[in-house]
């Protein structure tokens, strides 16, 4: 290890944070960090120990061979309150864009959303699921059986819609390829719709 243990722990923590729910395998760590397996295990163990105290709100767990960060069960009551908090707490631009795509293109996979937005969408999806605005509605056919997302009853209630058909129509597209200009128009239109419905 050319770096010190403290630096390696920080790097591993950053990788775990970025990987989200998917987590990382030991093999992925060895490839990314260019370290031996035992070195990675030692770093992970040290990082896990640093989360043991009461002053930390997260912990390192291993699920099906994937290392991931998760919140401690001791704080579940507060996390439950966060999820149940009024949905009108402001959404980020990324979450709004993701919600717009899901609303108009559902059912849709995360990969399809990312193709439209051009950036990773895992965190906005997590936010929208936590706020009960979107949910898993099935699995796509084919390799991997990706999760399909759609809007919820709460989404309709929040925006005062009887059904998804009441969403204002978007301008017709000549083709299915979303260039940046078209994507900007798409999001702008949805934001206008949000303002009208609030």
Backbone as CSV, one residue per row, in Angstrom:
resi,resn,N_x,N_y,N_z,CA_x,CA_y,CA_z,C_x,C_y,C_z
1,UNK,0.852,-1.185,0.000,0.000,0.000,0.000,0.893,1.242,0.000
2,UNK,0.774,2.030,-1.037,1.591,3.239,-1.097,0.963,4.360,-0.268
3,UNK,-0.356,4.359,-0.156,-1.048,5.346,0.663,-1.181,4.821,2.092
4,UNK,-1.459,5.725,3.024,-1.678,5.307,4.398,-3.071,4.729,4.578
5,UNK,-3.275,4.015,5.681,-4.562,3.371,5.953,-5.710,4.372,5.982
6,UNK,-5.474,5.547,6.548,-6.527,6.565,6.634,-6.992,6.977,5.236
7,UNK,-6.011,7.166,4.326,-6.372,7.558,2.953,-7.133,6.448,2.242
8,UNK,-6.669,5.188,2.431,-7.346,4.066,1.786,-8.782,3.929,2.293
9,UNK,-8.980,4.114,3.602,-10.334,4.036,4.165,-11.236,5.102,3.555
10,UNK,-10.691,6.294,3.368,-11.474,7.381,2.767,-11.857,7.047,1.329
11,UNK,-10.916,6.458,0.589,-11.176,6.092,-0.813,-12.248,5.009,-0.887
12,UNK,-12.110,3.995,-0.041,-13.087,2.898,-0.020,-14.468,3.412,0.363
13,UNK,-14.517,4.297,1.350,-15.790,4.886,1.767,-16.440,5.641,0.619
14,UNK,-15.628,6.404,-0.127,-16.145,7.152,-1.276,-16.695,6.200,-2.342
15,UNK,-15.999,5.114,-2.589,-16.459,4.130,-3.576,-17.770,3.486,-3.140
16,UNK,-17.859,3.155,-1.866,-19.092,2.553,-1.333,-20.262,3.527,-1.424
17,UNK,-19.997,4.784,-1.101,-21.048,5.808,-1.177,-21.541,5.946,-2.608
18,UNK,-20.597,5.985,-3.558,-20.955,6.154,-4.972,-21.693,4.942,-5.526
19,UNK,-21.415,3.754,-4.992,-22.052,2.537,-5.508,-23.490,2.372,-5.039
20,UNK,-23.871,3.090,-3.965,-25.261,3.048,-3.494,-25.730,1.665,-3.108
21,UNK,-26.988,1.350,-3.457,-27.597,0.072,-3.094,-26.913,-1.129,-3.732
22,UNK,-26.272,-0.914,-4.865,-25.669,-2.037,-5.581,-24.439,-2.569,-4.861
23,UNK,-23.712,-1.694,-4.172,-22.530,-2.115,-3.449,-21.408,-2.532,-4.377
24,UNK,-20.340,-3.029,-3.798,-19.169,-3.466,-4.561,-18.687,-4.811,-4.039
25,UNK,-18.226,-5.657,-4.935,-17.680,-6.951,-4.551,-16.204,-6.796,-4.219
26,UNK,-15.647,-7.802,-3.569,-14.227,-7.799,-3.249,-13.406,-7.704,-4.536
27,UNK,-13.845,-8.410,-5.562,-13.154,-8.388,-6.850,-13.138,-6.980,-7.437
28,UNK,-14.271,-6.288,-7.368,-14.333,-4.917,-7.882,-13.365,-4.006,-7.143
29,UNK,-13.291,-4.185,-5.833,-12.355,-3.375,-5.034,-10.911,-3.630,-5.470
30,UNK,-10.551,-4.899,-5.654,-9.161,-5.214,-6.005,-8.790,-4.626,-7.366
31,UNK,-9.733,-4.629,-8.293,-9.475,-4.079,-9.627,-9.343,-2.561,-9.575
32,UNK,-10.307,-1.899,-8.919,-10.313,-0.430,-8.863,-9.132,0.105,-8.054
33,UNK,-8.850,-0.535,-6.926,-7.798,-0.041,-6.036,-6.408,-0.546,-6.421
34,UNK,-6.402,-1.594,-7.269,-5.138,-2.223,-7.670,-4.360,-2.705,-6.445
35,UNK,-5.097,-3.394,-5.577,-4.531,-3.956,-4.359,-4.815,-5.454,-4.306
36,UNK,-4.055,-6.154,-3.460,-4.309,-7.575,-3.248,-5.587,-7.742,-2.424
37,UNK,-6.222,-8.896,-2.567,-7.484,-9.164,-1.879,-7.367,-8.979,-0.370
38,UNK,-6.299,-9.499,0.230,-6.136,-9.404,1.680,-5.973,-7.955,2.124
39,UNK,-5.301,-7.146,1.305,-5.141,-5.728,1.636,-6.502,-5.034,1.665
40,UNK,-7.341,-5.369,0.688,-8.683,-4.781,0.622,-9.507,-5.221,1.830
41,UNK,-9.416,-6.510,2.172,-10.154,-7.036,3.325,-9.739,-6.296,4.593
42,UNK,-8.436,-6.051,4.745,-7.946,-5.339,5.928,-8.503,-3.916,5.997
43,UNK,-8.544,-3.236,4.856,-9.083,-1.868,4.803,-10.568,-1.874,5.146
44,UNK,-11.310,-2.816,4.564,-12.748,-2.917,4.825,-13.017,-3.198,6.303
45,UNK,-12.198,-4.043,6.908,-12.366,-4.360,8.325,-12.114,-3.124,9.190
46,UNK,-11.074,-2.384,8.847,-10.767,-1.156,9.589,-11.899,-0.135,9.442
47,UNK,-12.426,-0.014,8.213,-13.521,0.919,7.961,-14.760,0.498,8.744
48,UNK,-15.042,-0.798,8.736,-16.192,-1.324,9.470,-16.074,-1.008,10.958
49,UNK,-14.881,-1.166,11.515,-14.656,-0.878,12.929,-14.895,0.599,13.252
50,UNK,-14.544,1.468,12.304,-14.689,2.913,12.548,-16.153,3.339,12.620
51,UNK,-17.061,2.488,12.130,-18.497,2.797,12.182,-19.168,2.247,13.441
52,UNK,-18.431,1.517,14.270,-19.032,0.818,15.407,-19.540,1.738,16.513
53,UNK,-18.930,2.892,16.674,-19.308,3.771,17.776,-20.687,4.394,17.607
54,UNK,-21.237,4.880,18.711,-22.556,5.514,18.707,-22.590,6.841,17.958
55,UNK,-21.398,7.402,17.683,-21.363,8.701,16.996,-21.510,8.560,15.481
56,UNK,-21.618,7.336,15.005,-21.767,7.118,13.562,-23.169,6.600,13.254
57,UNK,-23.739,7.070,12.139,-25.109,6.690,11.776,-25.200,5.631,10.705
58,UNK,-24.034,5.227,10.164,-24.043,4.201,9.119,-23.136,3.050,9.515
59,UNK,-23.260,1.947,8.793,-22.404,0.800,9.038,-22.098,0.106,7.720
60,UNK,-21.065,-0.709,7.719,-20.661,-1.465,6.538,-21.215,-2.874,6.665
61,UNK,-21.970,-3.307,5.656,-22.545,-4.651,5.676,-22.174,-5.386,4.386
62,UNK,-22.302,-6.703,4.423,-22.066,-7.523,3.233,-23.364,-8.252,2.923
63,UNK,-23.904,-8.014,1.723,-25.148,-8.659,1.293,-24.880,-9.376,-0.022
64,UNK,-25.023,-10.697,-0.007,-24.790,-11.513,-1.202,-23.422,-11.211,-1.827
65,UNK,-22.410,-11.087,-0.973,-21.060,-10.862,-1.469,-20.756,-9.434,-1.888
66,UNK,-21.711,-8.537,-1.700,-21.529,-7.133,-2.069,-21.404,-6.291,-0.801
67,UNK,-20.337,-5.525,-0.719,-20.150,-4.608,0.406,-20.931,-3.329,0.132
68,UNK,-21.659,-2.850,1.132,-22.415,-1.607,0.957,-22.600,-0.891,2.290
69,UNK,-22.814,0.409,2.194,-23.096,1.211,3.375,-24.600,1.238,3.601
70,UNK,-24.995,1.137,4.853,-26.410,1.192,5.177,-26.590,1.937,6.499
71,UNK,-27.787,2.418,6.723,-28.055,3.119,7.981,-28.231,2.104,9.101
72,UNK,-27.905,2.524,10.308,-28.028,1.632,11.458,-29.498,1.469,11.863
73,UNK,-29.850,0.247,12.252,-31.229,-0.057,12.644,-31.675,0.765,13.849
74,UNK,-30.711,1.167,14.688,-31.044,1.948,15.878,-31.742,3.261,15.536
75,UNK,-31.532,3.747,14.318,-32.078,5.043,13.913,-33.315,4.910,13.020
76,UNK,-33.872,3.716,12.964,-34.988,3.433,12.056,-36.176,4.366,12.262
77,UNK,-36.469,4.714,13.505,-37.626,5.569,13.774,-37.498,6.930,13.086
78,UNK,-36.272,7.455,13.057,-36.051,8.769,12.442,-36.095,8.674,10.919
79,UNK,-35.596,7.565,10.391,-35.638,7.355,8.941,-37.088,7.199,8.476
80,UNK,-37.883,6.524,9.322,-39.305,6.344,9.013,-40.009,7.708,8.956
81,UNK,-39.663,8.584,9.891,-40.260,9.927,9.899,-39.876,10.701,8.637
82,UNK,-38.627,10.513,8.200,-38.159,11.201,6.990,-38.968,10.757,5.781
83,UNK,-39.158,9.448,5.663,-39.915,8.906,4.531,-41.364,9.372,4.560
84,UNK,-41.910,9.478,5.785,-43.320,9.854,5.919,-43.527,11.363,5.953
85,UNK,-42.442,12.126,5.873,-42.550,13.587,5.896,-43.335,14.058,4.672
86,UNK,-43.984,15.222,4.772,-44.761,15.729,3.641,-43.949,15.721,2.357
87,UNK,-44.601,15.288,1.288,-43.909,15.123,0.015,-43.554,16.444,-0.638
88,UNK,-44.138,17.547,-0.147,-43.907,18.820,-0.814,-42.557,19.439,-0.472
89,UNK,-41.731,18.680,0.296,-40.361,19.149,0.492,-39.720,19.241,-0.891
90,UNK,-38.928,20.266,-1.109,-38.428,20.537,-2.450,-37.626,19.370,-3.007
91,UNK,-37.818,19.101,-4.287,-37.076,18.074,-4.994,-35.953,18.735,-5.775
92,UNK,-34.835,18.038,-5.912,-33.723,18.563,-6.692,-34.098,18.566,-8.166
93,UNK,-33.327,19.301,-8.959,-33.558,19.326,-10.399,-33.446,17.913,-10.972
94,UNK,-32.466,17.155,-10.492,-32.278,15.789,-10.978,-33.498,14.927,-10.680
95,UNK,-34.055,15.089,-9.459,-35.240,14.311,-9.081,-36.450,14.723,-9.918
96,UNK,-36.599,16.016,-10.171,-37.706,16.500,-11.003,-37.615,15.955,-12.423
97,UNK,-36.397,15.986,-12.979,-36.212,15.465,-14.335,-36.546,13.975,-14.386
98,UNK,-36.072,13.248,-13.378,-36.334,11.807,-13.326,-37.826,11.533,-13.180
99,UNK,-38.492,12.299,-12.320,-39.929,12.132,-12.120,-40.698,12.418,-13.411
100,UNK,-40.271,13.429,-14.145,-40.923,13.774,-15.415,-40.821,12.615,-16.390
101,UNK,-39.630,12.046,-16.486,-39.416,10.939,-17.430,-40.268,9.740,-17.046
102,UNK,-40.278,9.407,-15.755,-41.075,8.261,-15.302,-42.553,8.516,-15.569
103,UNK,-43.016,9.726,-15.262,-44.443,10.053,-15.426,-44.898,9.877,-16.875
104,UNK,-44.078,10.352,-17.807,-44.492,10.344,-19.209,-44.107,9.077,-19.968
105,UNK,-43.131,8.320,-19.469,-42.620,7.184,-20.238,-42.813,5.846,-19.526
106,UNK,-43.533,5.832,-18.414,-43.679,4.594,-17.644,-44.420,3.507,-18.405
107,UNK,-44.133,2.215,-18.097,-43.074,1.751,-17.199,-41.712,1.898,-17.874
108,UNK,-40.702,2.215,-17.064,-39.388,2.514,-17.622,-38.292,2.037,-16.663
109,UNK,-37.176,1.587,-17.225,-36.070,1.110,-16.402,-35.116,2.252,-16.074
110,UNK,-34.271,2.027,-15.085,-33.281,3.046,-14.716,-32.346,3.335,-15.892
111,UNK,-31.947,2.284,-16.617,-31.050,2.465,-17.764,-31.689,3.361,-18.817
112,UNK,-32.977,3.156,-19.070,-33.678,3.985,-20.063,-33.765,5.440,-19.605
113,UNK,-33.988,5.637,-18.301,-34.026,7.001,-17.754,-32.664,7.663,-17.943
114,UNK,-31.609,6.912,-17.657,-30.246,7.455,-17.770,-29.891,7.772,-19.213
115,UNK,-30.418,6.995,-20.154,-30.171,7.278,-21.569,-30.797,8.605,-21.965
116,UNK,-31.951,8.910,-21.400,-32.627,10.173,-21.706,-31.929,11.337,-21.020
117,UNK,-31.609,11.166,-19.739,-30.987,12.259,-18.973,-29.507,12.439,-19.307
118,UNK,-28.853,11.346,-19.686,-27.438,11.419,-20.007,-26.525,11.356,-18.794
119,UNK,-27.102,11.105,-17.620,-26.314,10.998,-16.387,-26.904,9.901,-15.504
120,UNK,-26.125,9.486,-14.501,-26.589,8.470,-13.552,-27.840,8.957,-12.810
121,UNK,-28.729,8.024,-12.501,-30.030,8.407,-11.941,-30.377,7.633,-10.680
122,UNK,-29.424,6.909,-10.129,-29.735,6.063,-8.981,-30.246,6.852,-7.786
123,UNK,-29.550,7.934,-7.422,-29.953,8.698,-6.233,-31.302,9.395,-6.413
124,UNK,-31.552,10.055,-7.568,-32.891,10.639,-7.756,-34.001,9.591,-7.650
125,UNK,-33.744,8.395,-8.171,-34.748,7.329,-8.082,-34.975,6.950,-6.622
126,UNK,-33.889,6.829,-5.859,-34.020,6.506,-4.429,-34.855,7.566,-3.706
127,UNK,-34.605,8.832,-4.036,-35.355,9.932,-3.416,-36.835,9.824,-3.744
128,UNK,-37.143,9.587,-5.013,-38.545,9.528,-5.456,-39.269,8.319,-4.875
129,UNK,-38.560,7.207,-4.753,-39.158,6.013,-4.137,-39.423,6.289,-2.659
130,UNK,-38.451,6.934,-1.982,-38.606,7.251,-0.557,-39.787,8.183,-0.317
131,UNK,-40.038,9.083,-1.264,-41.143,10.034,-1.130,-42.449,9.468,-1.698
132,UNK,-42.401,8.194,-2.084,-43.566,7.462,-2.591,-44.172,8.136,-3.825
133,UNK,-43.347,8.739,-4.653,-43.824,9.333,-5.902,-43.691,8.349,-7.056
134,UNK,-42.718,7.426,-6.961,-42.594,6.352,-7.940,-42.394,5.039,-7.197
135,UNK,-42.617,3.936,-7.891,-42.458,2.622,-7.270,-42.095,1.599,-8.331
136,UNK,-41.664,0.432,-7.877,-41.394,-0.677,-8.789,-42.728,-1.236,-9.265
137,UNK,-42.882,-1.346,-10.592,-44.154,-1.836,-11.139,-44.000,-3.143,-11.912
138,UNK,-42.784,-3.674,-11.940,-42.564,-4.926,-12.652,-41.107,-5.087,-13.017
139,UNK,-40.859,-6.071,-13.875,-39.501,-6.342,-14.340,-39.500,-6.404,-15.867
140,UNK,-38.447,-5.842,-16.463,-38.322,-5.850,-17.916,-37.939,-7.248,-18.391
141,UNK,-38.300,-7.558,-19.629,-37.895,-8.829,-20.223,-36.412,-8.753,-20.560
142,UNK,-35.787,-9.899,-20.737,-34.397,-9.920,-21.184,-33.411,-10.080,-20.044
143,UNK,-32.133,-9.967,-20.397,-31.041,-10.179,-19.457,-31.117,-9.231,-18.269
144,UNK,-30.966,-9.786,-17.089,-30.934,-8.957,-15.892,-32.294,-8.617,-15.314
145,UNK,-33.356,-8.716,-16.148,-34.715,-8.417,-15.670,-34.736,-7.126,-14.858
146,UNK,-34.367,-6.019,-15.501,-34.270,-4.716,-14.832,-35.614,-4.296,-14.249
147,UNK,-35.540,-3.560,-13.137,-36.750,-3.055,-12.480,-37.417,-2.008,-13.371
148,UNK,-38.735,-2.099,-13.486,-39.526,-1.086,-14.192,-40.163,-0.165,-13.164
149,UNK,-40.079,1.136,-13.419,-40.646,2.115,-12.496,-41.870,2.799,-13.091
150,UNK,-42.801,3.154,-12.205,-43.975,3.905,-12.606,-44.385,4.824,-11.468
151,UNK,-45.324,5.724,-11.733,-45.766,6.646,-10.688,-46.749,5.952,-9.745
152,UNK,-46.994,6.573,-8.606,-47.846,5.988,-7.570,-49.178,6.731,-7.453
153,UNK,-50.061,6.163,-6.649,-51.320,6.828,-6.337,-51.040,8.152,-5.631
154,UNK,-50.001,8.153,-4.787,-49.623,9.377,-4.068,-49.185,10.483,-5.034
155,UNK,-48.524,10.085,-6.121,-48.116,11.054,-7.152,-49.355,11.741,-7.724
156,UNK,-50.361,10.939,-8.060,-51.602,11.490,-8.620,-52.288,12.407,-7.610
157,UNK,-52.358,11.953,-6.368,-53.014,12.749,-5.329,-52.289,14.072,-5.120
158,UNK,-50.955,14.016,-5.078,-50.174,15.219,-4.821,-50.383,16.260,-5.906
159,UNK,-50.458,15.806,-7.152,-50.611,16.744,-8.267,-52.070,16.930,-8.688
160,UNK,-53.002,16.365,-7.916,-54.417,16.576,-8.179,-54.906,15.949,-9.472
161,UNK,-54.383,14.790,-9.811,-54.771,14.105,-11.051,-55.625,12.880,-10.728
162,UNK,-56.610,12.635,-11.572,-57.427,11.426,-11.396,-56.720,10.212,-11.992
163,UNK,-55.984,10.443,-13.072,-55.208,9.377,-13.694,-54.019,9.993,-14.424
164,UNK,-53.097,9.155,-14.822,-51.902,9.626,-15.515,-52.265,10.249,-16.866
165,UNK,-53.427,9.895,-17.388,-53.875,10.441,-18.686,-54.140,11.941,-18.612
166,UNK,-54.298,12.472,-17.406,-54.561,13.898,-17.253,-53.301,14.758,-17.331
167,UNK,-52.125,14.117,-17.407,-50.896,14.895,-17.594,-50.981,15.621,-18.932
168,UNK,-50.600,16.891,-18.989,-50.642,17.624,-20.259,-49.780,16.931,-21.309
169,UNK,-50.235,16.891,-22.558,-49.435,16.229,-23.603,-48.148,16.999,-23.879
170,UNK,-47.122,16.255,-24.216,-45.856,16.870,-24.614,-45.849,17.072,-26.126
171,UNK,-45.018,17.986,-26.622,-44.915,18.164,-28.074,-44.526,16.851,-28.738
172,UNK,-45.097,16.582,-29.904,-44.777,15.348,-30.620,-43.304,15.329,-30.999
173,UNK,-42.746,14.138,-30.972,-41.343,13.966,-31.368,-41.303,13.320,-32.749
174,UNK,-40.402,13.790,-33.578,-40.230,13.208,-34.911,-39.623,11.809,-34.784
175,UNK,-38.746,11.631,-33.805,-38.129,10.333,-33.586,-37.901,10.154,-32.096
176,UNK,-37.394,8.994,-31.728,-37.252,8.653,-30.319,-35.899,9.055,-29.728
177,UNK,-35.026,9.649,-30.529,-33.718,10.045,-30.017,-33.832,11.408,-29.353
178,UNK,-33.454,11.455,-28.074,-33.558,12.698,-27.320,-32.245,13.479,-27.395
179,UNK,-32.189,14.473,-28.257,-31.040,15.364,-28.281,-31.167,16.306,-27.074
180,UNK,-30.079,16.968,-26.728,-30.085,17.808,-25.528,-31.169,18.873,-25.588
181,UNK,-31.350,19.484,-26.761,-32.349,20.546,-26.896,-33.747,20.011,-26.622
182,UNK,-34.023,18.814,-27.133,-35.335,18.201,-26.921,-35.522,17.847,-25.447
183,UNK,-34.448,17.342,-24.827,-34.524,16.976,-23.413,-34.810,18.208,-22.557
184,UNK,-34.139,19.325,-22.881,-34.363,20.562,-22.126,-35.820,20.996,-22.228
185,UNK,-36.397,20.899,-23.410,-37.793,21.267,-23.629,-38.711,20.357,-22.806
186,UNK,-38.373,19.079,-22.804,-39.131,18.070,-22.062,-39.211,18.437,-20.579
187,UNK,-38.055,18.744,-19.984,-38.012,19.059,-18.563,-38.668,20.405,-18.271
188,UNK,-38.471,21.359,-19.176,-39.062,22.686,-18.992,-40.589,22.576,-18.973
189,UNK,-41.129,21.796,-19.887,-42.574,21.601,-19.973,-43.109,20.957,-18.692
190,UNK,-42.370,19.941,-18.182,-42.830,19.267,-16.979,-42.793,20.200,-15.771
191,UNK,-41.743,21.011,-15.684,-41.649,21.972,-14.583,-42.796,22.962,-14.611
192,UNK,-43.161,23.376,-15.825,-44.314,24.288,-15.970,-45.578,23.594,-15.458
193,UNK,-45.702,22.316,-15.801,-46.859,21.538,-15.367,-46.911,21.431,-13.848
194,UNK,-45.741,21.210,-13.230,-45.684,21.131,-11.769,-46.188,22.421,-11.130
195,UNK,-45.731,23.539,-11.674,-46.140,24.842,-11.118,-47.643,25.047,-11.245
196,UNK,-48.204,24.613,-12.392,-49.643,24.774,-12.615,-50.457,23.921,-11.658
197,UNK,-49.916,22.730,-11.342,-50.686,21.783,-10.532,-50.555,22.029,-9.032
198,UNK,-49.529,22.759,-8.624,-49.326,22.996,-7.192,-50.390,23.915,-6.624
